[in-house]
């Protein structure tokens, strides 16, 4: 893996800018493509590792400070998800080396299903032998080292910058919770909630040169099927490459928003990936070409953890699941989940709660990024923007930790893959409790108010 630092020299010519810079910004990138062959994450149906790299994977960092002590780092990566033990350890190293607090460092995984297995994420999806586990551990260690170096590179690259924000629109995401007589299945629900918003932050030098573009969208990185076993960043990787090709010398960073119940539509072929990538890049370009709102200092940050309760469960239920006598079709994944839960019972520590991380980065009164851990369904973003209408709010899931799906109350009642079946692959005991949405929003309100949101 190699780290690339973009040292930006004064342009020979550029648009006149009369507004003084209020920030310093730095940007860097590092190649996080795994060695091949390597197992890809996201589909339990895969039977062989990837041997081909179709497009390389990247981690990128944007470092911001306001010159008055307010600062933040946003790290994005073309991976399925970060487990908390990795991001906590990375953040601790960044704190030791550069003096950053935990609330000042936010991680977001693009959730491409054509990227590598990342240590304990989706732990019961796989049954690896010891050599394969060692390869995955080694890759995770290198990934951590390279992200620490990446952040150092972005901090070293800081120089005066202007920030502006705007919003575009993309419409290829479809709600995937399709109601059938047999229950909710993964399909297409034309009447289900979606979020077409494409928030965009533009970072320029005082002379107007484009240095970085941070953008987001609420859609799963699942354009292709499980049969596709080539390493790729999905539509998000395509869109980042397209924006960078249109603006040589600039770095494009993508954040996945609240996309847990959102799939690309149509999907299944690489041509669909290209089509969606072009649409997303086009939405970003339309914002960059239009009138964007200046973003002002200061930088305010907050981070908290809410312990979400799981629905009640018993040791007996997992004993039956492990033995295949629970009345449901036995699978290797269920057996591995049951063994994990029984081990927790044996330790006297049955899994009763899930730590949900809630983080906010607010830039003046002009733009607020709210980051939630887990695979968060779209209703959370829609409700948060409705509860805080005065905020220019972008709400991202898949931040800091991806330990399971976070359903809304409606999704939980409806059942199906997101609130129920997926918990097997994540090694969690079962669905979250019926008050999950209110628990999450209590934490959201606390965190946003800590940064001055109205």
Buried (B, 14 or more C-beta within 10 A) or exposed (E): BEBBBBEBEEEEEBEEBEEEBBBBBBBBBBBBBBEEEBBBBBBBEBEEBBEEBBBBBBBBBBBBBBBEEBBBBBBBBBBBBBBBEBBBEBBBBBBEEBEBEBBBBBBBBBBBBBBBBBBBBBBBBBEEEEEBEEBBEEBBEBBBBBBBBBBBBBBEBBBBBBBBBBBBEBEBBBBBBBBEEEEBEBBBBEEBBBBBBBBBBBBBBBBEBBBBBBBBBBBBBBBBEBEBBBBBBBBBBBBBBBBBEBBEEBBBBBBBBBBBBBBBBBBBEBEBBBBBBBBBBBBBBBBBEEEBEEBBBBBBBBBBBBEBBBBEBEEEBBBBBBEBEBEEEBBEBBBBBBBBBBEBBEEEEBBBEBEBBBBBBBBBBBBBBBBBBBBBBBBBBBBBBEBBEEBBBBBBBBBBBBBBBBBBBEBBEBBBBBBBBBBBBBBBBBBBBEEBBEBBBEBBBBBBEBBBBE
